[in-house]
Amino acid sequence: MSARGRGVLLGVALLLAGAPPAVAAEPGLLVDPAWLNAHLKDADLRIVDMVTEPEAHQKAHVPGAIYLHVNDARIGVPAGGFRLPTVDEAARILGGLGIGPDTRVVIYDDTGGLHASRLFFTLEVFGHRKVSLLDGGIQAWQRAKRPVTTEIPRVGRTDYRPALRPELVASAEWVRDRLGDPAVALVDARTPAEYAGKDVRARRGGHIPGAVNIEWRRNLRPDGTFKPVEELRAMYLARGVTPDKTVVTYCQTHHRASHTYFVLRLLGYSRLVGYDRSWIEWGNREDLPVAR
């Protein structure tokens, strides 16, 4: 039996053995090309294209989509890595996208939702409730033979006023003070080599003590669409990441971890926290413990 098959069986076994019952998947967080095509003319819709290269957006994008590079959705830090925008920075970024408080935001990319998830996390932190990802991104849109355009839309700036939700963001001290707490689950979305300390991308290699490693790519099918909800649920349950716990996501810069954060939101987990500075901070601080 494959490792994936064993994980699914173990997830089912955990449920039968009395693990907390799974909560319902969150509706509306993931949309398909048919849904988006049917809603292209909606007045309250803002589509954000986050494909890796701006040139790809210029050559072909979903009609009405405005481009945002992932590095414009996060702020570089001189010490390395990135951080979330401040309230004022978020107001500037999101207002520039023409997003208002009641705007339905649909984000897509060409990386299986990796870049889109980073903006999803940002919007969550700043209180925007109506956000979805296009499942499979621009590739799925084109496979479905939906319309594309080279026309760059004109978008008016809005006076965006973020409603900060600080409880969704963890500091290193917040994480350190909860190490060993059975009510907290740490999920490391990096590669197994990074987790084991073989691929070192900070002063120290390894992982936060107690964290389980579920690489973000395991959330996806080979075609870049998300795996079925029940398969994803079983995968996380099998590693002890249950919805009764406060789940903390991290990676190197909370780019890959935002993908995991999105998946857990999709599964209906309500107690989620993102360690935004992630391993680029933890691995460089000698006062914080490391496991290998």
FENURHU-V791288 format. One record per pair of residues at least 24 apart in sequence whose C-alpha atoms are under 10 Angstrom apart, sorted by the first residue. I is the first residue (numbers start at 1). J is the second residue. If there is no record, write none. Layout:
# FENURHU-V791288
I_J / I_J
This chain:
# FENURHU-V791288
4_218 / 4_231 / 4_234 / 4_235 / 5_231 / 5_235 / 6_235 / 6_238 / 7_231 / 7_234 / 7_235 / 7_236 / 7_237 / 7_238 / 7_239 / 8_230 / 8_231 / 8_232 / 8_233 / 8_234 / 8_235 / 8_236 / 8_237 / 8_238 / 9_234 / 9_235 / 9_238 / 10_234 / 10_235 / 10_237 / 10_238 / 10_239 / 11_230 / 11_231 / 11_232 / 11_233 / 11_234 / 11_235 / 11_236 / 11_237 / 11_238 / 11_239 / 11_240 / 12_230 / 12_233 / 12_234 / 12_235 / 12_237 / 12_238 / 13_234 / 13_237 / 13_238 / 14_234 / 14_237 / 14_238 / 14_239 / 14_240 / 14_242 / 15_234 / 15_237 / 15_238 / 19_237 / 19_240 / 19_242 / 19_243 / 19_244 / 20_237 / 20_242 / 20_243 / 20_244 / 20_245 / 21_242 / 21_243 / 21_244 / 22_230 / 22_233 / 22_234 / 22_237 / 22_242 / 22_243 / 22_244 / 22_267 / 22_268 / 22_269 / 23_233 / 23_242 / 23_243 / 23_244 / 23_267 / 23_268 / 23_269 / 23_270 / 24_229 / 24_266 / 24_267 / 24_268 / 24_269 / 25_229 / 25_230 / 25_233 / 25_263 / 25_264 / 25_265 / 25_266 / 25_267 / 25_268 / 25_269 / 26_263 / 26_264 / 26_265 / 26_266 / 26_267 / 26_268 / 26_269 / 26_270 / 27_132 / 27_265 / 27_266 / 27_267 / 27_268 / 28_130 / 28_131 / 28_132 / 28_133 / 28_266 / 29_106 / 29_120 / 29_129 / 29_130 / 29_131 / 29_132 / 29_133 / 29_134 / 29_135 / 29_262 / 29_263 / 29_265 / 29_266 / 29_267 / 30_106 / 30_107 / 30_131 / 30_132 / 30_133 / 30_134 / 30_135 / 30_136 / 30_226 / 30_262 / 30_263 / 30_266 / 31_106 / 31_107 / 31_132 / 31_133 / 31_134 / 31_135 / 31_136 / 31_137 / 32_132 / 32_133 / 32_134 / 32_135 / 32_136 / 32_137 / 32_140 / 32_141 / 32_144 / 32_225 / 33_134 / 33_135 / 33_136 / 33_137 / 33_138 / 33_140 / 33_141 / 33_142 / 33_143 / 33_144 / 33_145 / 33_146 / 34_141 / 34_144 / 34_146 / 35_134 / 36_62 / 36_106 / 36_134 / 36_141 / 36_146 / 37_62 / 37_63 / 37_141 / 37_146 / 37_147 / 40_64 / 40_65 / 42_104 / 43_103 / 43_104 / 44_99 / 44_100 / 44_101 / 44_102 / 44_103 / 44_104 / 44_105 / 45_98 / 45_99 / 45_100 / 45_102 / 45_103 / 45_104 / 45_105 / 45_106 / 45_130 / 46_97 / 46_98 / 46_99 / 46_100 / 46_103 / 46_104 / 46_105 / 46_106 / 46_107 / 46_131 / 46_155 / 47_97 / 47_99 / 47_103 / 47_104 / 47_105 / 47_106 / 47_107 / 47_108 / 47_132 / 47_133 / 47_134 / 48_97 / 48_105 / 48_106 / 48_107 / 48_108 / 48_109 / 48_116 / 48_119 / 48_133 / 49_106 / 49_107 / 49_108 / 49_109 / 49_110 / 49_115 / 49_116 / 49_137 / 49_138 / 50_107 / 50_108 / 50_109 / 50_110 / 50_111 / 50_113 / 50_114 / 50_115 / 50_116 / 50_117 / 50_118 / 50_119 / 50_137 / 50_138 / 51_107 / 51_108 / 51_109 / 51_110 / 51_111 / 51_113 / 51_114 / 51_115 / 51_116 / 51_137 / 51_138 / 52_109 / 52_110 / 52_111 / 52_115 / 53_109 / 53_110 / 56_110 / 56_150 / 57_109 / 57_138 / 57_148 / 57_149 / 57_150 / 57_151 / 57_152 / 58_149 / 58_150 / 58_151 / 58_152 / 59_148 / 59_149 / 59_150 / 59_151 / 60_138 / 60_142 / 60_147 / 60_148 / 60_149 / 60_150 / 60_151 / 61_138 / 61_141 / 61_142 / 61_147 / 61_148 / 61_149 / 61_150 / 61_151 / 61_152 / 62_108 / 62_138 / 62_141 / 62_142 / 62_146 / 62_147 / 62_148 / 62_149 / 62_150 / 62_151 / 63_146 / 63_147 / 63_148 / 63_149 / 63_150 / 63_151 / 63_152 / 63_153 / 64_148 / 64_149 / 64_150 / 64_151 / 64_152 / 64_153 / 64_154 / 64_155 / 65_97 / 65_106 / 65_107 / 65_108 / 65_148 / 65_149 / 65_151 / 65_152 / 65_153 / 65_155 / 66_96 / 66_97 / 66_98 / 66_107 / 66_152 / 66_153 / 66_154 / 66_155 / 67_97 / 67_107 / 67_108 / 67_109 / 67_152 / 67_153 / 68_93 / 68_96 / 68_97 / 68_107 / 68_109 / 68_115 / 68_116 / 68_119 / 69_109 / 69_115 / 69_116 / 69_119 / 70_109 / 70_114 / 70_115 / 70_116 / 70_117 / 70_118 / 70_119 / 70_255 / 71_115 / 71_118 / 71_119 / 72_119 / 73_115 / 73_116 / 73_118 / 73_119 / 73_120 / 73_121 / 73_122 / 73_123 / 74_118 / 74_119 / 74_122 / 74_255 / 77_277 / 79_280 / 79_281 / 79_284 / 80_202 / 80_253 / 80_277 / 80_280 / 80_281 / 80_284 / 81_252 / 81_253 / 81_254 / 81_255 / 81_276 / 81_277 / 81_278 / 81_279 / 81_280 / 81_281 / 82_252 / 82_253 / 82_254 / 82_255 / 82_276 / 82_277 / 82_278 / 82_280 / 82_281 / 83_122 / 83_253 / 83_254 / 83_275 / 83_276 / 83_277 / 83_278 / 84_118 / 84_119 / 84_121 / 84_122 / 84_125 / 84_126 / 84_169 / 84_254 / 84_276 / 84_277 / 85_122 / 85_125 / 85_126 / 86_126 / 86_162 / 86_164 / 87_125 / 87_126 / 87_160 / 87_161 / 87_162 / 87_163 / 87_164 / 88_160 / 88_161 / 88_162 / 89_162 / 90_122 / 90_123 / 90_125 / 90_126 / 90_160 / 90_161 / 90_162 / 90_164 / 91_126 / 91_158 / 91_159 / 91_160 / 91_161 / 91_162 / 91_163 / 92_157 / 92_158 / 92_159 / 92_160 / 92_161 / 93_157 / 93_160 / 94_119 / 94_122 / 94_123 / 94_126 / 94_157 / 94_158 / 94_159 / 94_160 / 94_161 / 94_162 / 95_155 / 95_156 / 95_157 / 95_158 / 95_159 / 95_160 / 95_161 / 95_162 / 96_155 / 96_156 / 96_157 / 96_158 / 96_159 / 96_160 / 97_155 / 97_156 / 97_157 / 97_158 / 97_160 / 98_154 / 98_155 / 98_156 / 98_157 / 98_158 / 98_159 / 98_160 / 99_128 / 99_155 / 99_156 / 99_157 / 99_158 / 99_159 / 99_160 / 100_128 / 100_157 / 100_158 / 100_159 / 100_160 / 100_161 / 100_162 / 101_127 / 101_128 / 101_129 / 101_130 / 101_158 / 101_159 / 101_160 / 101_161 / 101_162 / 101_163 / 102_128 / 102_129 / 102_130 / 103_128 / 103_129 / 103_130 / 103_131 / 104_128 / 104_129 / 104_130 / 104_131 / 104_132 / 105_129 / 105_130 / 105_131 / 105_132 / 105_133 / 106_130 / 106_131 / 106_132 / 106_133 / 106_134 / 107_131 / 107_132 / 107_133 / 107_134 / 107_135 / 107_137 / 108_132 / 108_133 / 108_134 / 108_135 / 108_136 / 108_137 / 108_138 / 108_139 / 108_141 / 109_133 / 109_134 / 109_135 / 109_136 / 109_137 / 109_138 / 109_139 / 110_136 / 110_137 / 110_138 / 110_139 / 110_140 / 110_224 / 111_136 / 111_137 / 111_138 / 111_139 / 111_224 / 111_225 / 112_136 / 112_137 / 112_138 / 112_139 / 112_140 / 112_217 / 112_219 / 112_220 / 112_221 / 112_222 / 112_223 / 112_224 / 112_225 / 112_226 / 112_259 / 113_137 / 113_138 / 113_220 / 113_224 / 113_225 / 113_226 / 113_256 / 113_258 / 113_259 / 113_262 / 114_216 / 114_217 / 114_255 / 114_256 / 114_257 / 114_258 / 114_259 / 114_260 / 114_262 / 115_255 / 115_256 / 115_258 / 115_259 / 116_255 / 116_258 / 116_259 / 116_262 / 117_254 / 117_255 / 117_256 / 117_257 / 117_258 / 117_259 / 117_260 / 117_261 / 117_262 / 117_263 / 118_254 / 118_255 / 118_256 / 118_257 / 118_258 / 118_259 / 118_261 / 118_262 / 119_255 / 119_258 / 120_258 / 120_259 / 120_261 / 120_262 / 121_168 / 121_169 / 121_254 / 121_255 / 121_257 / 121_258 / 121_259 / 121_261 / 121_262 / 121_274 / 121_276 / 122_164 / 122_258 / 123_162 / 123_163 / 123_164 / 123_165 / 124_162 / 124_163 / 124_164 / 124_165 / 124_168 / 124_262 / 125_162 / 125_163 / 125_164 / 125_165 / 125_166 / 125_167 / 125_168 / 125_169 / 125_273 / 125_274 / 126_161 / 126_162 / 126_163 / 126_164 / 126_165 / 126_166 / 126_168 / 127_161 / 127_162 / 127_163 / 127_164 / 127_165 / 127_166 / 128_161 / 128_162 / 128_163 / 128_164 / 128_165 / 132_262 / 132_266 / 133_262 / 134_225 / 135_224 / 135_225 / 135_226 / 136_220 / 136_221 / 136_223 / 136_224 / 136_225 / 136_226 / 137_224 / 137_225 / 139_223 / 139_224 / 139_225 / 140_223 / 140_224 / 140_225 / 166_273 / 167_271 / 167_272 / 167_273 / 167_274 / 168_248 / 168_271 / 168_272 / 168_273 / 168_274 / 168_275 / 168_276 / 169_248 / 169_249 / 169_272 / 169_273 / 169_274 / 169_275 / 169_276 / 169_277 / 170_248 / 170_249 / 170_250 / 170_272 / 170_273 / 170_274 / 170_275 / 170_276 / 170_277 / 170_278 / 171_273 / 171_274 / 171_275 / 171_276 / 171_277 / 171_278 / 171_281 / 171_282 / 172_275 / 172_276 / 172_277 / 172_278 / 172_279 / 172_281 / 172_282 / 172_285 / 172_288 / 173_282 / 173_288 / 174_275 / 175_208 / 175_248 / 175_273 / 175_275 / 175_288 / 176_208 / 176_209 / 176_282 / 176_288 / 176_289 / 179_208 / 179_209 / 179_210 / 179_211 / 179_289 / 180_209 / 180_210 / 180_211 / 181_210 / 181_245 / 181_246 / 182_210 / 182_245 / 182_246 / 183_242 / 183_244 / 183_245 / 183_246 / 183_247 / 184_210 / 184_211 / 184_241 / 184_242 / 184_244 / 184_245 / 184_246 / 184_247 / 184_248 / 184_271 / 184_272 / 185_210 / 185_211 / 185_212 / 185_239 / 185_240 / 185_241 / 185_242 / 185_243 / 185_244 / 185_245 / 185_246 / 185_247 / 185_248 / 185_249 / 185_272 / 186_210 / 186_211 / 186_212 / 186_213 / 186_240 / 186_241 / 186_245 / 186_246 / 186_247 / 186_248 / 186_249 / 186_250 / 186_273 / 186_274 / 186_275 / 187_211 / 187_212 / 187_213 / 187_214 / 187_215 / 187_216 / 187_236 / 187_239 / 187_240 / 187_241 / 187_247 / 187_248 / 187_249 / 187_250 / 187_251 / 187_257 / 187_260 / 187_261 / 187_274 / 188_212 / 188_213 / 188_214 / 188_215 / 188_216 / 188_248 / 188_249 / 188_250 / 188_251 / 188_252 / 188_254 / 188_256 / 188_257 / 188_260 / 188_278 / 188_279 / 189_213 / 189_214 / 189_215 / 189_216 / 189_217 / 189_218 / 189_249 / 189_250 / 189_251 / 189_252 / 189_254 / 189_255 / 189_256 / 189_257 / 189_258 / 189_259 / 189_260 / 189_261 / 190_214 / 190_215 / 190_216 / 190_217 / 190_250 / 190_251 / 190_252 / 190_253 / 190_254 / 190_255 / 190_256 / 190_257 / 190_279 / 191_215 / 191_216 / 191_217 / 191_251 / 191_256 / 194_251 / 194_252 / 194_279 / 194_292 / 195_251 / 195_291 / 195_292 / 196_291 / 196_292 / 197_290 / 197_291 / 197_292 / 198_292 / 200_283 / 201_252 / 201_279 / 201_280 / 201_283 / 201_284 / 202_252 / 202_279 / 202_280 / 202_281 / 202_282 / 202_283 / 202_284 / 202_285 / 203_280 / 203_281 / 203_282 / 203_283 / 203_284 / 203_285 / 203_286 / 204_279 / 204_280 / 204_282 / 204_283 / 204_284 / 204_285 / 204_286 / 204_290 / 205_279 / 205_282 / 205_283 / 205_284 / 205_290 / 205_291 / 205_292 / 206_279 / 206_283 / 206_289 / 206_290 / 206_291 / 206_292 / 207_250 / 207_251 / 207_279 / 207_282 / 207_283 / 207_289 / 207_290 / 207_291 / 207_292 / 208_250 / 208_278 / 208_279 / 208_282 / 208_283 / 208_288 / 208_289 / 208_290 / 208_291 / 208_292 / 209_288 / 209_289 / 209_290 / 209_291 / 209_292 / 210_290 / 210_291 / 211_248 / 211_249 / 211_250 / 211_291 / 212_236 / 212_239 / 212_240 / 212_241 / 213_239 / 213_251 / 214_239 / 214_257 / 214_260 / 215_251 / 215_256 / 215_257 / 215_259 / 215_260 / 216_251 / 216_255 / 216_256 / 216_257 / 216_258 / 216_259 / 216_260 / 216_261 / 216_263 / 217_256 / 217_259 / 217_260 / 218_260 / 219_259 / 219_260 / 219_263 / 226_263 / 227_263 / 229_263 / 229_264 / 229_266 / 229_267 / 230_267 / 232_263 / 232_264 / 232_266 / 232_267 / 233_263 / 233_264 / 233_266 / 233_267 / 233_268 / 236_264 / 236_267 / 241_269 / 242_269 / 243_267 / 243_268 / 243_269 / 243_270 / 243_271 / 243_272 / 244_269 / 244_270 / 244_271 / 245_269 / 245_270 / 245_271 / 245_272 / 246_270 / 246_271 / 246_272 / 246_273 / 247_271 / 247_272 / 247_273 / 247_274 / 248_272 / 248_273 / 248_274 / 248_275 / 248_276 / 249_273 / 249_274 / 249_275 / 249_276 / 249_278 / 250_274 / 250_275 / 250_276 / 250_277 / 250_278 / 250_279 / 251_275 / 251_276 / 251_277 / 251_278 / 251_279 / 251_280 / 252_276 / 252_277 / 252_278 / 252_279 / 252_280 / 252_281 / 252_282 / 252_283 / 253_277 / 253_278 / 253_279 / 253_280 / 253_281 / 254_278 / 254_279 / 254_280
